[in-house]
């Protein structure tokens, strides 16, 4: 991903207040990691200018990487607004993948249309360990879809996620990353140097941060 795109998307997220710092009341990710910082991409649809920056970023990735796909799919819930907007922009069919199958009706995870023998470009909003993203990949492959690429707005770029995507034979494309967001936030005065140090401490060893700071 180009530095220009990484910085543009990071700035867009900071501008809309999607990046927050909460060391006294850290949040817990779905993966179980406890963090003093968060990125809330759900704010994007309320801010069309910044959202357009993100959707255009996805479109640029598709063009620059010459990604081949038939359908665009989103991981529920966070990825769906962005996958839908991207599908509209690219004039492609749109589907989404539930985190769990419904308990009624067809009891399926993949919604919106048939994906068998079709290449699905998967869209995620935020990637930490990659677990929820790859669960979506598995669900699509079980329906006969071909999934080779996944795009996301933000990645923490943990080694575990890189390994997980490689093992699943999925090429990952992130518009921006945590390191870029942190650098710009500090430069813009969003985080103080002291707050930045706390966040960097978490980023260096996220698995043990909560225990070291009395939250586990």
Buried (B, 14 or more C-beta within 10 A) or exposed (E): BEEEBBBBBBBBBBBBEBBEBEBEEBEEBEBEBBBBBBBBBEBBBEBEEBBBBBBBBBEBBBEEEEBEBBBBBBBBEBBBBBBBBBBEBBEBBBBBBBEEEEEEEEEEBBBBEEBEEBBBBBBBBBBBBBBBBBBBBBBBBEBEBBBBBBBBBBBBBBEBBEEBBEEBEBEBBBBBBBBBBBBBBBEEEBBEEEBBEBBBBBBEEBEEBBEEBEBE
